[in-house]
Amino acid sequence: MGTALEDFKSKITQIDLKKTILDSYRPLTAEQQNRLEQKLRLDWNYHSNSIEGNTLTASETRAFILHGVTAKGKPFRDYLEMEGHNKALKKLEDLVAKEVKINESVIKELHKLILVEPYADAKAEINPGHYKTLPNYLYTRTGERIDFMAPEEVAPAMNTLINWLNNHIDVPKRKKQKYDLHPILVAAAFQVRFIQIHPFGDGNGRMARIMSNLILMLYGYTPAIIRLDKRDAYYNLLNLSTLEEPLPLAEMIADEVLTTLGLAIDAAKGLPLSEHDDLDKALSLLERSLENRPEKHKAERRSKDKIHEILEKAFLPIVNEIHNTWERLLSHFTTGKIQVNKDGDYIDYESLPRDLNLLLQDIDFNKINQITLNFDLKRLKKALPTEISNSIEIRVKFNQEEWYLTSNYNGEKQKKLFYGDEVIEETFRQEVRPLITQWVMQFNEKLENLKK
């Protein structure tokens, strides 16, 4: 059996041979590239997030420790982080296409995409796209504390690491023997050192893997996707590796690059890319997102009681707001009319009853589909003989799964709502007031135009 170095050299030979084969097919067609990217993103999103978030907390401080070490707990943000991770992977494709040079701005931009928005835990406020401001650390099961680099040391350490990286990526510099490392070793070494620095308050594990893969992709290789079933080995290999001696982690990265190069070649040949567990992975991603995503609207079908509640607490308060303004303006116009349309049955009013609930007394709440009220004002007296008239309309429509509130003044505006949503009277009153204000202002503007 050969040594670890000999085994690694053998893998590198296989990798470079496969890359040569892939290069012979490049550029891939748009359809081939899309199939490949879709497959890689599915695997990458699933495995990278599962390593950190399936049974672990959102904290990325786990990525440098031995198997069995646990970090201080942080709240789950699964669906946000999954969404952010996917956006970051799409951003990588753009960075590779532009052959961007890696710098601090690129790293911070990707971190901002991954963590999506600021949040706080018991120890610190996490600000995506910014280096940590407080020390980060973790405890082993035996109570041993492992500290990462102090916040004041992060910026210079990252600057040194980025310079090291660009010396090894830059083609002219790579001609020098000291910079002539195989891309697999460069990617592994960068990932290890990034984890040791732990530059951010959270998200360091995913960022380390993303940056490592960006390096590989800039070299023309495919990404290394560390699979969930290799999580324990991955942690151990990270712990055994250093910037100067990255071979332990590099061997695992080499194995995964061989796998993804094979996928890329299959895509170029038009062969199927699906694995037997792809459906399970897709379902797992969806279920995890659904489990942690707050329910924006509670599912509920229309009912007699709900229709009555909506009309009483939403529609009539809106009608009341409009009617009060309409009555106040009425004396300034020669005529005014309010038309009520209940599923095609029209009734005209000179003014609505003081008790607006009387408008509902003949309604069958099981059958009503739509109610429309039109408030019309004709011929502003002090504008005569010029005619200044206008109307404002409010409509409610009931479907089986949702209901719609529509205002029509100077263009129709429709709002979709759900029966499971809480009906708060004051909310609807506040929402209609700006519309009424615009209606009144238009009369004023027309009157002002007469003076010019």
PyMOL commands that set and color helices and strands:
alter all, ss='L'
color gray80, all
select helices_A, chain A and resi 4-25+30-53+61-64+78-97+104-115+151-169+171-174+177-179+183-197+204-218+228-240+247-269+278-292+304-330+356-360+381-383+425-451
alter helices_A, ss='H'
color red, helices_A
select strands_A, chain A and resi 119-120+125-126+137-139+145-147+333-342+345-349+370-380+390-398+402-408+412-418
alter strands_A, ss='S'
color yellow, strands_A
deselect
rebuild
show_as cartoon
